[in-house]
Amino acid sequence: MTNLRVAYFSHDSILEGVGRSQILALCKSLVRANVDVSLFSFEKITPAKSFMEETKENGIVWTAFDFYSDNPFKPIGRIKSLRDVDGDYQLIHARGDLPAFAGVLRKREPVLWDIRSLWAEQRHILNPRKFNPLVMSGLNRICKYNSNHVAGYNTLTRAIKPYLRNKYPSLPNISSVIGTCVDTDFFAFSDTFPRHHQGLLSGTYNEIYNSSLIAKFSNYMKSNFQHRIVWAMGKERSQKPQVLGEDYSCFLTYDQMPSIIAESSYGIAVCENDLGPSLAAAMPTKIAEFLSVGRPVVLNSSLGDVKTELIDANVGVLLNDESDIPSAARKLLTLLEDETTPKRCRMVSENTLSLNYATQTYIEIYRQILDFSLANKETLH
């Protein structure tokens, strides 16, 4: 069977944490599954020659555009860069709204719109005074245009699909749900908890996270159960330490993250509950990483498919407000006393949040889109 030829459009960098753990890992996995992948991304720093060579050795044809281009209207410049790429592709896999817009403007290949999060809605709720209403209006127009012209779409969660179908009635029927996925070989399974319990804060905790509630929960676990709380920050970003109740913080590379997760007993990823539909669309990468290693997660109920995918599977604990802290702590301790908890966490990861699951599901939707496009062409002729 002839390999699929896919162009992967992204305005995210693949040199930073999410880009490397999500985009690059997926592209490598697609290549191993006999998909020819041409990757287009925007980088804030010049990629090292060794990294470029490693990507090439993995079978990926990578074009890195300058994130800080000379174009005064940078988003427009990025759209134009993607729209104008050369190549013979069967399909465009567009990660995000602007890449999807660039893809449909080409009017050549069918486009899979990979809807990662509702960025505009989130920004508007977090900073309504600072968020330019013209930007919101422009993004809404772009998304509406996308919904009328893409061949298929993917979401991170099932919870957000009714909202999207209501807002964009013209969305195509071809769709999939592929949550944040991780390489389960890289984030290797650890079947036992450490002797002395440790809670882990992993990576970046921006304004969508409930810092105050996280700090109160951390302090409760420390003072009542002598748990240690560690914040492992990514090296590409820095944040002010001592704001989440951690005992200490450290800066780790992406390669070091699996080890510190295995050395910990549970992860903490509690977001704000009043972020509207944007929270229903989200599934932070750190949650998938915790589960892959075999660690339960403390999180809030408004986040993505938490209730149906994690709480019902008994691999997570809900923490929505300060009054929940004592009961959440008791439920967490019950999970930590259960020797089968790591295996359940790993099972959830492998079933819905693994790189292998994502790869096979993406290939299935690629073929659905191509079959539908071919049938439409034959009908027209």
PADREN-990492 format. One line per 2 residues: number of its first residue (from 0); their letters; for each residue x, y, z of N, C-alpha, C. Coordinates in steps of 0.05 Angstrom, whole numbers, m for minus. Layout:
# PADREN-990492
NUM	a	X,Y,Z,X,Y,Z,X,Y,Z; ...
//
This chain:
# PADREN-990492
0	mt	17,m24,0,0,0,0,18,25,0; 11,44,m17,26,69,m19,24,85,7
2	nl	46,97,16,46,113,40,28,138,37; 14,145,58,0,170,59,20,193,59
4	rv	14,215,45,31,238,45,17,261,59; 27,268,83,13,287,100,32,311,107
6	ay	21,335,105,35,359,114,23,366,141; 41,368,161,32,375,188,38,405,193
8	fs	17,422,195,20,450,200,17,457,229; 36,471,241,34,480,269,46,507,272
10	hd	34,524,289,46,549,296,61,547,323; 61,523,334,76,517,359,104,509,352
12	si	123,515,370,150,506,367,152,476,374; 170,461,360,174,434,369,200,431,385
14	le	213,454,390,237,454,407,230,456,437; 205,466,443,197,469,470,182,444,480
16	gv	176,443,505,165,419,518,141,406,504; 120,422,500,96,411,488,101,402,459
18	gr	116,419,445,122,412,417,137,386,415; 156,382,432,172,358,431,156,334,440
20	sq	141,337,462,126,314,473,102,307,457; 90,326,443,65,322,428,70,320,398
22	il	80,342,386,81,344,357,103,326,346; 127,329,356,149,313,345,146,283,350
24	al	136,276,374,132,248,380,111,236,362; 89,251,357,68,241,339,79,238,310
26	ck	94,257,301,105,256,273,123,231,270; 140,226,290,157,203,289,140,177,289
28	sl	119,176,305,102,153,306,87,149,279; 79,170,267,65,168,241,84,158,220
30	vr	109,167,220,129,157,201,133,127,205; 135,118,230,138,89,235,114,73,225
32	an	91,87,223,67,73,214,63,77,183; 85,84,170,86,87,141,70,111,130
34	vd	71,133,144,60,158,135,83,177,128; 84,188,104,104,207,97,96,235,109
36	vs	112,245,127,105,269,142,124,292,135; 112,314,127,127,339,123,117,358,145
38	lf	135,366,163,127,382,186,135,411,182; 117,429,188,122,458,185,115,471,212
40	sf	135,484,224,131,496,250,144,524,251; 139,538,273,151,565,277,168,564,302
42	ek	194,570,299,213,567,321,223,594,331; 225,596,358,235,621,370,265,623,370
44	it	278,600,368,307,599,366,315,582,342; 339,587,333,349,571,310,354,542,319
46	pa	342,523,306,347,495,314,376,487,310; 386,471,329,414,461,327,416,442,303
48	ks	439,442,291,443,425,267,438,395,275; 447,388,298,444,360,307,415,352,310
50	fm	398,372,319,370,366,322,357,364,294; 365,381,276,354,379,248,361,352,236
52	ee	386,343,241,395,317,230,380,294,242; 375,296,269,360,275,282,332,273,272
54	tk	320,296,266,292,296,255,292,283,228; 313,289,212,315,278,185,319,248,186
56	en	335,239,205,341,210,208,315,195,216; 297,209,229,272,197,237,251,197,214
58	gi	260,206,191,242,206,168,223,229,164; 227,250,180,210,274,179,223,296,162
60	vw	209,306,143,218,329,127,208,354,142; 227,368,155,219,390,173,228,417,161
62	ta	209,435,161,214,463,153,208,480,178; 229,494,188,226,511,212,225,540,203
64	fd	202,553,206,200,582,200,208,598,225; 216,623,220,223,641,242,198,651,255
66	fy	195,645,281,172,655,296,171,686,297; 195,697,299,197,727,300,204,737,272
68	sd	186,734,253,192,743,226,191,774,225; 199,785,202,199,814,198,171,825,192
70	np	153,807,186,126,816,180,113,830,204; 104,855,201,93,870,224,67,857,235
72	fk	53,843,217,29,829,225,36,799,227; 48,791,249,60,765,251,40,742,246
74	pi	16,742,258,m2,720,252,m8,718,222; m12,741,209,m17,740,180,7,729,165
76	gr	31,736,174,55,726,162,57,695,165; 49,685,188,50,656,192,30,641,175
78	ik	6,653,173,m14,641,156,m4,640,127; 8,662,118,18,663,90,41,643,86
80	sl	58,640,106,81,621,103,70,593,99; 50,585,115,38,559,113,22,555,87
82	rd	8,576,80,m9,574,56,9,569,31; 33,581,31,49,581,7,70,558,6
84	vd	69,539,24,89,518,24,85,501,m1; 108,491,m12,107,474,m35,107,445,m27
86	gd	97,428,m45,98,399,m39,73,385,m49; 76,360,m53,54,343,m63,43,327,m40
88	yq	21,337,m28,9,324,m4,m19,315,m10; m27,294,3,m54,284,1,m73,298,21
90	li	m61,307,43,m77,318,65,m61,337,82; m74,357,93,m62,376,112,m73,369,140
92	ha	m55,363,158,m62,360,186,m54,386,200; m75,402,207,m70,429,217,m75,430,247
94	rg	m54,435,262,m56,437,291,m63,465,300; m89,470,304,m97,497,313,m113,512,292
96	dl	m124,535,300,m142,550,283,m128,563,259; m106,577,265,m92,591,243,m80,572,223
98	pa	m67,551,231,m57,531,211,m80,519,194; m103,514,207,m125,504,191,m135,524,171
100	fa	m135,550,179,m143,571,160,m123,572,137; m97,570,143,m77,570,121,m82,546,103
102	gv	m89,523,114,m93,499,98,m117,502,79; m139,513,89,m163,515,72,m158,537,51
104	lr	m142,557,57,m136,578,37,m121,567,13; m106,545,17,m91,533,m5,m110,523,m27
106	kr	m134,513,m19,m154,502,m37,m142,480,m54; m125,463,m41,m113,441,m56,m118,415,m43
108	ep	m111,413,m18,m113,387,m3,m136,389,17; m149,366,23,m168,366,46,m154,372,72
110	vl	m167,384,91,m155,393,116,m168,380,140; m151,368,157,m161,360,184,m155,382,203
112	wd	m175,393,215,m173,415,235,m170,402,262; m146,404,274,m141,392,300,m145,414,321
114	ir	m168,415,333,m176,436,352,m164,430,379; m142,444,386,m128,438,410,m140,450,435
116	sl	m149,474,433,m162,488,456,m176,512,446; m194,523,462,m208,547,454,m193,571,465
118	wa	m171,577,451,m152,598,461,m166,625,464; m181,633,444,m193,660,445,m213,662,468
120	eq	m230,642,472,m249,642,494,m234,643,521; m213,628,523,m197,628,548,m185,655,554
122	rh	m172,667,533,m160,693,537,m180,714,545; m203,712,532,m224,732,537,m234,731,566
124	il	m237,707,577,m246,704,605,m225,712,625; m200,705,619,m178,711,638,m171,741,639
126	np	m171,754,615,m164,782,614,m183,797,596; m208,801,604,m228,813,586,m221,842,579
128	rk	m207,856,596,m201,884,590,m177,886,571; m159,867,573,m135,868,556,m139,854,529
130	fn	m160,837,528,m164,822,503,m179,839,483; m166,845,460,m177,862,440,m202,849,427
132	pl	m225,862,429,m250,850,417,m247,845,387; m231,861,374,m227,857,345,m212,831,340
134	vm	m194,824,358,m180,798,355,m200,775,359; m217,778,379,m237,757,384,m256,754,360
136	sg	m264,777,349,m282,776,325,m268,763,301; m242,771,298,m227,760,275,m223,730,278
138	ln	m217,721,302,m213,692,306,m239,677,302; m261,688,312,m287,675,308,m294,672,278
140	ri	m287,693,263,m292,691,234,m275,670,221; m250,668,230,m232,648,219,m242,620,225
142	ck	m251,616,251,m261,590,258,m286,583,243; m303,603,239,m328,597,224,m321,590,195
144	yn	m301,603,183,m293,597,156,m281,569,155; m265,563,176,m254,536,177,m276,514,178
146	sn	m296,519,194,m317,499,198,m332,494,172; m332,514,154,m346,510,128,m329,496,107
148	hv	m302,495,112,m285,485,91,m267,462,98; m263,455,124,m246,433,130,m261,407,124
150	ag	m246,385,120,m257,359,113,m264,343,138; m250,349,160,m255,334,185,m243,350,208
152	yn	m249,342,232,m238,356,255,m234,337,278; m215,344,296,m209,329,320,m211,347,344
154	tl	m220,336,366,m220,351,392,m205,335,413; m196,348,433,m182,335,455,m201,320,474
156	tr	m226,329,474,m246,317,493,m273,313,479; m288,295,490,m316,292,481,m334,314,492
158	ai	m326,324,515,m343,344,529,m347,369,512; m328,376,495,m330,402,481,m345,399,455
160	kp	m350,375,445,m362,372,419,m391,384,417; m408,381,436,m435,394,434,m433,425,431
162	yl	m414,436,446,m410,466,444,m401,473,416; m382,459,405,m372,465,379,m393,461,357
164	rn	m408,440,359,m429,434,339,m450,456,340; m456,466,363,m476,488,366,m465,514,355
166	ky	m440,520,361,m428,545,352,m422,545,322; m413,522,312,m406,519,283,m423,497,271
168	ps	m448,502,264,m465,481,253,m455,468,228; m437,481,213,m427,471,188,m403,452,191
170	lp	m395,446,215,m373,427,219,m379,401,205; m359,389,193,m363,364,178,m371,341,197
172	ni	m381,320,185,m389,296,201,m365,279,209; m344,281,193,m320,265,200,m306,278,223
174	ss	m303,264,245,m290,275,269,m279,253,286; m261,261,304,m249,242,323,m244,256,349
176	vi	m239,241,370,m231,251,396,m205,238,403; m184,254,403,m157,244,410,m146,263,431
178	gt	m145,254,456,m136,271,478,m106,276,476; m96,291,495,m67,295,497,m54,268,499
180	cv	m36,262,481,m23,235,481,6,237,489; 16,215,500,45,214,507,57,188,498
182	dt	83,188,495,98,164,488,100,147,513; 84,125,514,84,109,538,110,92,542
184	df	126,90,521,152,78,524,171,97,538; 170,122,530,187,143,542,178,148,571
186	fa	152,152,575,142,155,603,135,127,613; 156,113,620,155,84,627,139,79,653
188	fs	126,56,653,109,49,676,126,42,701; 118,52,723,129,45,749,107,33,767
190	dt	109,8,774,86,m6,786,84,m3,816; 102,11,828,101,15,858,105,44,864
192	fp	92,53,886,96,80,896,121,82,912; 133,106,914,157,109,931,149,105,960
194	rh	169,98,976,165,92,1004,154,117,1019; 166,140,1014,157,165,1026,142,181,1004
196	hq	117,187,1010,100,198,990,108,227,982; 107,232,956,114,258,945,94,266,924
198	gl	84,291,927,66,302,907,83,318,887; 75,317,861,91,330,841,75,351,826
200	ls	87,374,823,78,395,806,96,395,782; 85,390,758,102,386,734,99,407,713
202	gt	121,420,705,120,439,683,109,466,691; 95,478,672,84,505,675,57,505,688
204	yn	53,524,706,26,529,718,19,558,713; 5,562,690,m2,589,683,m28,597,696
206	ei	m41,618,685,m64,629,698,m89,612,696; m89,591,680,m113,574,680,m113,555,704
208	yn	m91,553,718,m90,536,742,m97,552,767; m109,538,786,m118,551,811,m95,550,831
210	ss	m77,569,829,m53,569,845,m59,569,875; m79,585,883,m86,587,911,m95,560,922
212	li	m113,547,908,m124,522,917,m102,500,917; m85,500,897,m63,481,896,m45,485,920
214	ak	m39,510,927,m21,515,950,m34,506,976; m60,510,979,m73,502,1003,m74,471,1006
216	fs	m78,458,983,m78,428,984,m50,418,990; m30,430,977,m2,422,982,5,424,1011
218	ny	m2,447,1023,4,452,1051,m11,433,1069; m35,426,1062,m51,407,1078,m38,379,1078
220	mk	m29,370,1054,m16,344,1052,11,344,1068; 24,366,1068,50,368,1082,46,367,1112
222	sn	27,384,1121,24,387,1150,10,363,1163; m8,350,1149,m24,329,1160,m13,301,1155
224	fq	2,298,1133,11,271,1126,41,269,1119; 55,292,1124,84,293,1120,92,286,1091
226	hr	75,293,1072,82,289,1044,101,312,1035; 118,306,1018,136,326,1006,124,334,979
228	iv	125,360,974,114,371,948,137,383,932; 140,373,908,162,383,891,151,395,865
230	wa	163,417,857,155,429,831,178,426,812; 174,409,791,194,405,770,187,423,747
232	mg	201,445,744,195,464,723,211,456,698; 199,464,675,213,460,650,235,481,646
234	ke	257,474,634,279,493,632,274,515,612; 255,510,593,251,531,573,235,554,584
236	rs	223,551,608,208,572,621,215,574,650; 211,597,661,216,600,690,191,613,703
238	qk	185,606,727,164,618,742,173,624,770; 160,642,783,167,649,810,161,625,828
240	pq	181,614,843,177,591,860,162,599,886; 156,578,901,143,582,928,116,595,926
242	vl	100,588,905,73,599,903,53,577,903; 61,551,901,43,529,899,46,510,923
244	ge	59,520,944,62,504,969,83,483,967; 101,485,947,122,465,944,143,468,965
246	dy	156,445,972,179,445,990,204,456,976; 206,448,951,228,458,935,221,455,905
248	sc	235,470,889,231,469,860,257,463,846; 256,452,822,279,446,807,273,450,777
250	fl	294,455,761,291,458,733,301,433,719; 283,420,704,290,395,691,286,396,661
252	ty	301,381,646,296,379,618,273,359,613; 263,359,589,242,340,581,251,311,587
254	dq	276,305,581,286,277,584,286,269,613; 287,288,632,288,281,660,261,278,673
256	mp	240,286,659,213,286,671,203,258,679; 207,237,662,196,211,670,207,201,696
258	si	233,206,702,245,197,726,233,210,751; 228,236,750,218,249,774,188,242,778
260	ia	174,236,757,146,227,760,146,200,774; 165,182,765,166,155,778,175,157,807
262	es	190,178,814,198,182,842,176,194,859; 154,202,846,132,215,861,109,196,863
264	sy	90,203,880,66,186,886,42,195,870; 39,221,865,16,231,851,23,259,838
266	gi	6,266,820,9,292,807,m13,311,814; m9,337,811,m29,357,818,m33,375,793
268	av	m58,376,784,m64,393,760,m92,404,763; m96,422,783,m122,434,789,m125,460,775
270	ce	m144,462,756,m148,487,741,m171,503,754; m173,528,745,m196,544,753,m221,531,742
272	nd	m243,534,756,m268,521,747,m286,540,731; m279,565,730,m297,585,717,m285,596,691
274	lg	m275,578,675,m263,587,649,m281,581,625; m306,576,631,m325,571,609,m319,547,593
276	ps	m326,547,567,m323,523,550,m294,516,545; m276,535,548,m247,530,542,m236,507,560
278	la	m246,505,584,m237,484,602,m247,457,594; m271,456,583,m282,431,574,m266,420,550
280	aa	m252,438,536,m237,430,512,m209,421,519; m201,424,544,m172,421,551,m166,394,564
282	mp	m142,385,560,m131,361,574,m101,365,576; m91,378,597,m63,384,600,m45,360,596
284	tk	m22,364,583,m4,342,577,6,329,603; 10,344,624,21,333,648,3,310,659
286	ia	m23,312,655,m42,291,665,m35,265,651; m32,265,625,m26,241,610,1,230,618
288	ef	20,247,624,47,238,632,46,224,660; 31,236,678,28,223,705,16,195,702
290	ls	m6,193,687,m20,168,684,m3,147,670; 12,155,650,29,136,636,49,123,654
292	vg	61,138,673,80,127,692,66,110,713; 40,114,717,25,99,737,18,115,761
294	rp	15,141,758,10,158,781,m18,172,779; m34,171,800,m60,184,800,m57,215,801
296	vv	m78,229,795,m77,258,792,m99,271,808; m92,294,820,m111,311,834,m119,333,814
298	ln	m145,335,808,m154,354,788,m183,363,793; m193,380,776,m220,391,780,m240,380,760
300	ss	m265,382,767,m286,368,751,m293,381,724; m287,407,721,m294,421,696,m274,416,673
302	lg	m253,402,679,m232,397,660,m238,374,641; m242,380,616,m245,360,595,m264,337,603
304	dv	m254,312,597,m269,288,603,m261,275,629; m254,292,649,m244,282,674,m263,262,687
306	kt	m289,270,689,m308,253,703,m311,226,689; m315,225,663,m320,200,650,m295,183,645
308	el	m272,196,641,m248,182,634,m230,175,658; m229,193,678,m210,189,700,m223,182,727
310	id	m243,198,735,m255,193,761,m270,166,761; m285,160,740,m299,135,738,m280,111,737
312	an	m256,116,727,m235,95,725,m219,93,751; m226,110,770,m212,110,797,m182,115,795
314	vg	m175,135,778,m147,142,776,m142,172,782; m163,185,792,m161,213,798,m178,221,822
316	vl	m172,244,833,m187,255,856,m195,283,849; m221,290,855,m231,316,848,m226,336,871
318	ln	m217,360,862,m213,382,881,m223,408,868; m247,417,876,m259,440,863,m258,465,879
320	de	m257,463,906,m255,486,923,m243,478,950; m238,498,967,m224,493,992,m238,473,1010
322	sd	m265,472,1009,m280,454,1026,m276,425,1018; m266,420,994,m261,393,984,m234,381,994
324	ip	m217,398,1005,m190,389,1011,m189,364,1030; m203,364,1052,m201,340,1070,m211,314,1056
326	sa	m234,316,1042,m244,291,1029,m226,283,1005; m215,303,991,m197,296,969,m172,283,979
328	ar	m162,292,1002,m138,280,1014,m144,251,1023; m167,246,1035,m174,219,1043,m176,200,1019
330	kl	m189,210,997,m191,193,973,m164,188,960; m147,208,961,m120,205,950,m105,184,966
332	lt	m106,186,992,m92,166,1009,m102,138,1004; m128,135,998,m139,109,992,m127,98,966
334	ll	m124,115,946,m112,107,921,m83,99,925; m69,114,942,m40,108,947,m36,82,963
336	ed	m57,74,978,m55,49,993,m62,25,976; m74,30,953,m83,8,935,m60,2,915
338	et	m50,m23,917,m27,m30,900,m35,m34,870; m61,m34,865,m70,m36,837,m73,m9,823
340	tp	m71,13,838,m74,40,827,m55,45,804; m29,40,807,m11,45,784,m20,31,758
342	kr	m29,6,760,m37,m9,737,m62,3,724; m81,13,741,m105,26,730,m97,51,715
344	cr	m79,67,727,m70,92,714,m58,86,687; m41,66,686,m27,59,661,m47,49,640
346	mv	m67,34,649,m88,24,630,m103,46,617; m111,67,633,m125,90,622,m107,104,601
348	se	m82,107,608,m63,120,590,m61,104,564; m57,78,565,m54,62,541,m79,62,524
350	nt	m102,62,537,m127,60,522,m135,85,507; m130,109,519,m140,133,506,m120,156,504
352	ls	m98,155,519,m79,177,519,m51,170,510; m48,148,496,m22,139,488,m16,147,459
354	ln	9,149,453,18,156,426,8,135,406; 9,110,413,0,89,395,m30,92,388
356	ya	m46,98,409,m75,102,404,m79,126,385; m65,148,391,m68,172,375,m60,167,346
358	tq	m37,153,342,m27,148,315,m48,132,299; m57,111,310,m77,94,295,m103,109,290
360	ty	m112,125,309,m137,140,305,m133,162,285; m111,176,285,m106,196,264,m105,183,236
362	ie	m92,161,234,m91,148,207,m119,140,198; m135,131,216,m163,123,210,m178,148,199
364	iy	m175,171,212,m190,194,203,m177,206,178; m151,203,174,m139,211,148,m152,195,126
366	rq	m155,169,129,m166,152,108,m196,158,103; m210,164,125,m238,172,122,m241,197,105
368	il	m224,217,111,m224,242,96,m217,238,67; m196,222,62,m188,217,34,m209,201,18
370	df	m221,182,31,m242,166,18,m266,184,11; m273,202,30,m296,220,26,m289,240,3
372	sl	m265,250,3,m257,269,m17,m257,256,m45; m247,232,m46,m246,217,m71,m274,212,m82
374	an	m292,204,m63,m320,199,m71,m333,224,m82; m328,247,m70,m339,272,m78,m329,280,m106
376	ke	m303,275,m111,m292,281,m138,m305,264,m159; m308,238,m153,m321,220,m173,m349,227,m178
378	tl	m363,238,m158,m391,246,m161,m392,271,m179; m373,289,m175,m373,314,m191,m367,308,m220
380	h	m351,287,m225,m344,280,m253,m364,261,m265
//
